[in-house]
Amino acid sequence: MHTLIEIQKLRKQFGNLVAVDDISFQVDRGEVLGFLGPNGAGKSTTMKMITGFLTPSAGKIRIAGDDITANPLAAKRRLGYLPEGAPAYPDMTVWEFLRFIADVRELKGTLRQQRLDYVIQRVNLAQVLHQPIDTLSKGFKRRVGLAQAILHDPEVLILDEPTDGLDPNQKYEVRGLIREMAQEKVIVLSTHILEEVHAVCSRAIIIAQGRLVADGTPSELEAQSADYNAITLTVDAPSEQAENIRQTLTAIHGVEKLIILEEQAHQLRYQLLPKQRQTIVAEVSQTLREKQWSVSELHVDRGQLDSVFRQLTTAH
């Protein structure tokens, strides 16, 4: 794999406030990295440093081998950036703005026209092409911002909330575009929408109070959930048997804790948390067969990204 982003001991301080504190990671070609964190965690600050809009207080950033501070023009040629809020010149039409970006990116001749045609078609801007940007909806402004970011076909894309303001159909289209582009690029996107991580990201980083607290695939992060490999089951039995059933379930090898979810007249529903998140489904199934209980529900929890997010970001 070819590393296109290298971040080493990155730090940003504003007076006494440390916004980003000793972050290090790298991203290889073909990866879509979700950048997650609560408001104020340092996500946008980190993205602004990666793209050269902010100078780090300490640390190194390399884009395809070029240092963003020492060799900014070479690094920025490889970058496309969709900032928070998708800023643009409001009095320009969409067509004028994209032509202006093509000039800035020094696109010429046949390639220039091909890239303009491609982004207009791919991001669905034809219907608003000659409207002033100031008159566009939030969703269309976001699409214009995405179009300028990909116009020069960069190897590295930094997208800050790329689907913010889009309706469900537009989100689906943008996620499809990200997946399509990901094979030959590095894409880093920040998002508050955790379903987006599952939809498009091959990897996710969580930061809290400026520090990196988790780095892995979505499945690896979910495995850190407190209820990973927990079993939820419903036993169809009278409530008079509840105490005996609870004792039996708690005694199963590997069960750390039993949580009562519901105890009604003829329906007893529990969650069994395993010790050290180990698999206990075989042991539970064996006990159920031996007791010959009537079970109407049994499923294994695979953890939730949102619970891991809360767990990691509220602990710091």
C-alpha positions in Angstrom: 0.0 0.0 0.0 1.2 3.5 -0.9 1.1 6.0 2.0 -0.4 9.3 0.9 -0.9 11.0 4.3 1.6 10.9 7.1 0.9 12.7 10.4 3.6 12.8 13.1 3.1 14.2 16.6 0.8 16.9 15.4 0.0 19.7 17.8 -1.9 23.0 17.6 -2.2 25.5 20.5 -4.2 28.7 20.6 -2.8 30.6 23.6 -3.4 28.3 26.5 -5.8 26.1 24.6 -4.4 22.9 23.2 -6.8 22.1 20.3 -4.8 19.1 18.9 -2.4 17.2 21.2 0.2 14.9 19.8 -1.8 13.1 17.1 0.0 10.6 14.8 -1.5 8.4 12.0 -1.0 7.6 8.3 -3.5 6.8 5.5 -2.8 4.6 2.5 -4.1 4.7 -1.0 -7.5 3.1 -1.2 -8.5 3.9 2.4 -11.6 6.0 3.3 -10.9 7.3 6.8 -13.7 8.5 9.0 -12.6 11.2 11.4 -14.9 11.2 14.4 -15.2 13.3 17.5 -17.6 15.4 19.5 -17.9 19.2 18.9 -14.7 20.9 19.9 -12.6 17.7 19.8 -10.2 19.2 17.2 -11.4 17.5 14.0 -11.7 20.7 11.8 -8.5 22.1 13.3 -6.7 18.9 12.3 -8.2 19.0 8.8 -7.2 22.6 8.4 -3.6 21.7 9.3 -3.5 18.7 6.9 -4.6 21.0 4.1 -2.2 23.8 4.9 -4.8 26.4 6.1 -3.4 26.3 9.6 0.3 26.0 10.6 0.9 23.3 13.3 2.5 24.4 16.6 4.5 21.2 16.3 4.7 18.0 14.3 5.0 17.0 10.6 2.4 16.5 7.8 3.4 14.9 4.5 1.1 14.6 1.5 2.4 12.0 -0.9 5.8 12.6 0.5 5.7 16.4 0.4 5.9 18.4 3.6 2.8 20.7 3.8 4.8 23.4 5.6 8.2 23.1 3.8 6.8 22.5 0.3 3.1 23.7 0.4 2.5 24.1 -3.4 3.6 20.6 -4.3 1.5 19.1 -1.4 -1.6 21.2 -2.2 -1.5 20.1 -5.9 -2.3 16.6 -4.6 -5.1 17.8 -2.3 -8.8 18.4 -2.7 -10.5 20.1 0.2 -14.2 20.5 1.1 -14.2 22.8 4.2 -16.9 23.1 6.8 -19.7 25.1 5.4 -18.5 24.8 1.8 -17.5 28.4 1.4 -17.6 29.9 -2.1 -18.0 33.3 -3.8 -21.7 34.0 -3.4 -22.0 36.4 -6.3 -20.5 34.0 -8.9 -22.7 31.5 -10.8 -21.8 27.9 -10.3 -20.3 27.8 -13.8 -18.2 30.9 -13.2 -17.0 29.5 -9.9 -16.0 26.1 -11.3 -14.2 27.8 -14.2 -12.4 30.0 -11.7 -11.3 26.9 -9.7 -10.1 25.3 -13.0 -7.9 28.4 -13.6 -6.6 28.2 -10.0 -5.8 24.5 -10.5 -4.1 25.4 -13.9 -6.3 23.0 -15.9 -6.0 23.6 -19.6 -7.2 22.4 -23.0 -9.1 19.1 -23.4 -8.4 18.0 -19.8 -10.0 21.2 -18.4 -13.2 20.7 -20.3 -13.3 17.0 -19.5 -13.0 17.6 -15.8 -15.6 20.4 -15.8 -18.1 18.2 -17.7 -17.3 15.3 -15.3 -17.9 17.1 -12.0 -21.1 18.9 -13.3 -22.5 15.6 -14.4 -21.3 13.5 -11.4 -22.4 15.9 -8.7 -25.7 16.8 -10.6 -25.2 20.5 -11.0 -26.5 21.1 -14.5 -29.9 22.5 -13.4 -28.2 25.2 -11.3 -25.2 25.8 -13.4 -26.1 29.5 -14.2 -27.5 30.4 -10.9 -25.6 32.6 -8.4 -24.3 30.5 -5.6 -25.9 32.8 -3.0 -29.4 31.7 -4.3 -28.7 28.0 -3.9 -30.1 25.7 -1.2 -27.7 24.4 1.5 -27.6 21.0 -0.3 -26.6 22.5 -3.6 -24.0 24.7 -2.1 -22.5 21.5 -0.5 -22.5 19.9 -3.9 -20.7 22.9 -5.5 -18.1 22.6 -2.7 -17.6 18.9 -3.5 -17.3 19.6 -7.2 -14.5 22.1 -6.7 -12.7 19.7 -4.4 -12.6 16.9 -7.0 -12.3 19.1 -10.1 -8.5 18.5 -10.5 -8.8 14.8 -9.7 -6.6 14.9 -6.6 -5.0 11.9 -5.0 -6.0 13.0 -1.5 -9.4 14.3 -0.6 -10.2 16.0 2.7 -14.0 16.3 3.2 -15.4 18.1 6.3 -19.0 16.9 6.7 -19.5 16.1 3.0 -23.2 15.2 3.3 -24.3 18.0 5.6 -27.5 19.5 4.3 -28.2 16.8 1.7 -31.5 15.0 1.5 -31.4 11.1 1.7 -31.2 10.7 -2.1 -28.3 13.2 -2.4 -26.5 11.5 0.5 -26.8 8.2 -1.3 -25.3 9.7 -4.5 -22.4 11.4 -2.6 -21.6 8.2 -0.7 -21.6 6.3 -4.0 -19.2 8.9 -5.5 -16.9 8.5 -2.5 -16.9 4.7 -2.8 -16.2 5.1 -6.6 -13.3 7.4 -6.1 -11.8 5.6 -3.1 -10.0 2.9 -5.0 -7.3 5.2 -6.4 -7.3 7.9 -3.7 -7.1 8.6 0.0 -10.3 10.1 1.4 -10.5 11.5 4.9 -14.0 12.7 5.9 -15.3 14.1 9.2 -18.8 13.3 10.1 -21.3 13.3 13.0 -23.4 10.7 11.2 -22.2 7.4 12.4 -24.1 5.4 9.8 -21.9 7.2 7.3 -18.9 5.5 8.7 -20.5 2.1 8.0 -21.7 3.2 4.6 -18.3 4.4 3.2 -15.4 4.1 5.6 -12.9 1.3 5.6 -11.3 2.8 8.8 -12.2 5.3 11.5 -10.3 7.4 14.0 -12.0 8.9 17.1 -10.5 11.9 18.8 -11.5 13.6 22.1 -10.1 16.7 23.6 -7.5 16.9 20.8 -6.1 13.4 21.4 -6.5 10.2 19.3 -8.4 7.7 21.4 -9.3 5.0 18.9 -8.1 3.8 15.4 -9.5 0.8 13.6 -12.0 -0.6 11.1 -15.7 0.0 12.1 -16.0 -3.6 13.1 -12.8 -3.4 15.3 -14.2 -0.3 17.0 -17.6 -1.9 17.6 -15.8 -4.8 19.3 -14.8 -2.3 22.0 -18.5 -1.8 22.9 -19.5 -2.9 26.4 -22.2 -5.1 25.0 -20.1 -6.7 22.3 -21.0 -10.5 22.1 -23.8 -9.9 24.6 -26.8 -12.1 24.2 -30.4 -10.9 24.3 -33.0 -13.6 24.8 -36.7 -13.8 25.6 -38.0 -16.9 27.5 -41.7 -17.6 27.3 -42.4 -18.5 30.9 -44.6 -17.3 33.8 -43.1 -14.6 36.0 -43.2 -16.9 39.0 -40.2 -18.7 37.3 -38.2 -15.5 36.8 -35.9 -15.9 39.8 -35.0 -19.5 39.0 -34.4 -18.6 35.3 -32.2 -15.6 36.3 -30.1 -17.8 38.6 -29.6 -20.4 35.9 -28.6 -17.9 33.3 -26.2 -16.1 35.6 -24.5 -19.4 36.4 -23.6 -20.1 32.8 -19.9 -20.3 32.2 -18.6 -17.0 30.8 -21.5 -14.8 31.9 -20.4 -11.7 33.7 -23.7 -10.0 34.3 -27.5 -10.4 33.7 -29.6 -7.3 32.9 -33.3 -7.5 33.2 -34.9 -6.0 30.2 -38.5 -7.0 30.8 -40.4 -9.4 33.1 -44.1 -9.6 32.2 -46.7 -12.2 33.0 -45.5 -14.8 30.4 -42.5 -13.2 28.9 -39.0 -12.8 30.5 -36.5 -10.8 28.5 -32.8 -10.5 29.5 -29.4 -9.4 28.3 -26.4 -11.5 29.2 -23.0 -9.7 29.2 -20.0 -11.9 28.7 -16.7 -11.8 30.6 -14.0 -10.0 28.6 -16.4 -9.7 25.6 -15.9 -13.5 24.8 -18.4 -15.6 22.8 -20.9 -17.3 25.0 -23.6 -18.3 22.5 -22.7 -22.0 22.6 -22.9 -22.2 26.4 -26.2 -20.3 26.5 -27.7 -22.5 23.7 -26.6 -25.7 25.5 -28.3 -24.5 28.7 -31.5 -23.6 26.9 -31.6 -27.1 25.3 -31.0 -28.8 28.6 -33.8 -26.8 30.4 -36.1 -27.1 27.4 -37.3 -23.6 27.8 -39.5 -22.0 25.2 -37.4 -19.2 23.7 -39.0 -16.7 21.2 -35.9 -14.5 20.8 -32.1 -15.0 20.9 -29.6 -12.8 19.2 -25.9 -11.9 19.6 -25.1 -8.2 19.9 -22.2 -7.1 17.8 -21.7 -3.7 19.5 -22.8 -0.3 18.4 -20.4 2.4 17.1 -22.4 5.1 18.8 -22.0 3.4 22.2 -18.2 3.1 21.6 -18.2 6.8 20.6 -19.9 7.8 23.8 -17.7 5.5 25.9 -14.5 6.8 24.5 -15.3 10.5 24.2 -16.9 10.9 27.6 -14.0 9.2 29.4 -11.6 12.0 28.3 
